[in-house]
């Protein structure tokens, strides 16, 4: 992630983080605001319920005629004129009847349509009658619908022991209730305990799901927070009424009830969007102003770290202290460049001396051998067979001298940092095959089993340098193994590639392993070599970003393992 991205996210978080508790607080506030709106509906429902209770209490006052009715009954006269007069005085009374002490109908008067639909009354065995007789009071039943009108039955005990039975219409009351509005869509309904609204053909009939309303009544929570219909969603509240099994229900479209909250949400959303937009562009501008010089310094520092001292930073991109820092950085790189030139000159001189010393040290023995053979040949004392043997020995010494010169030059290149691999997709099978086929005759001459198991098809490396490492490791294994086997294995896991060379040779003591990869180090001086192969091999592997390790026990053989990380590759 770039410096700009980090700064941009940091500044954006600093600005926007305070908005999170604000949004949470607003969400909490809106939940309670919705509850407050529904509480208003609940209060209205309670007011209507109280009005209905008052309407029923007024019924007791309107039953004052029962005293005259009792006198008429005591005088053994027909009470129907009194009942008819009471019906005329109370238009919402649909029927009045006198019941005996046992509940059988004695007299009746009322609307003809209602009378036709109701058979003679017989409430004998009704347990409520003895209760009413014992404690004289008005009893009002639940709602019902007769002739398309919502009605309720009532029973009132008379002083002589008889009962007054009546049917009272709530049509006018319900009409007044349904005329009330809350906004445009809010209405008041009288609903029974099964969720059915009382309404005749001339009144508004809601399309509410009766089961949903019934569940709302059963929940005991007077607030209705969600009531779905086929087309709309309503909210509201309810309150029980003095009529058994009836509820006053206030319902309003959710979209209208919460309209003020929705408008507030829109305003807040626009406000937050404005803040977020300003924060975004503010953070973007500030991150660009601050990130550009930092990123330029970081990029230049990486170039300098990689050895590129030509990297310069444009001082115009800086501001304030950054401009001074960029100027100081440019001066530092210029000074480092001058110092590098001086150091390189010193290293070149030192490298030349090391090359000369190495060449002088390592070339002395083969040159002395060549001089000795030349002296014998020039003396003329050697036979033809001896001349042939000496020439073969001189040829072998020349090859050794050429190999030694190549190793000495490689050591010098490694120490000077001039040996860098040119990575490509190396064919592992081909590399291993070339090495094993080259050394197979030598291994066969010693009676060794030289085998290879390759489980890696390709890996990113310099094929020539990697083959040289394998050649050094396998040739050393053959050289120091007198019997048994030499095995080459190539495998991989999720992290790295592994090339290992295992032998059943003489093994290496723990004290010798520490200096095994140093220049001119030889474990056995009785075996041919100059002690440069393992040093050069490790340098090549490390130049690939990998490692060369050894595990060994004296008399049990050794295993050299090259590890090349996949990330580095």
Buried (B, 14 or more C-beta within 10 A) or exposed (E): EEBBEEBBEBBBEEBBEEBEEEEEEBEEEBEEBBEEBBBBBBEBBBBBBBBBEEBBEEBEEBBEBBEEBBBBBEEEEEBBEBBEBBBEEBEBBBBBBBBBBEBEBBBBBBBEEBBEEBEEBEBEEBEEBEEBBEEEEBBBBEBEEBEEBBBBBBBBBBEEEBBBBBBBBBBEBBBBBBEEEBEEBBBBBBBBBEBBBBBBEEBEEBEBBEEBBBEBBEEEEBBBEEBEBEEBEBBBBBBBBBBBBBBBBBBBBBEBBBEEBBEBBEEBEEEBEEBBEEBBEEBBEBBEBBBBBBBBBEBBBEBBEEEEBEBEBEBEBBEEEBBEBBEEBBEEBEEEEEEBEEEEEEBEEEBEEBBEEBBEEBBEBBEEBBEBBEEBBEEEEBEEEEBEEBEEBBEEBEEBBEBBBEBBEBBBBBBBEEBEBEBEEBBBEEBBBBBBEEBEEBBEEBEBEBEBEBEBEEBBBBBEBBBBBBBBBBBBBBBBBEEBBBBBBBBBEEEBBBBBBBBBBBBBEEEBBEEBBEBBBBBEEEEEBBBBBBBBBBBBBEBBBBBBBBEBEEEEBBBBBBBBEEEEB
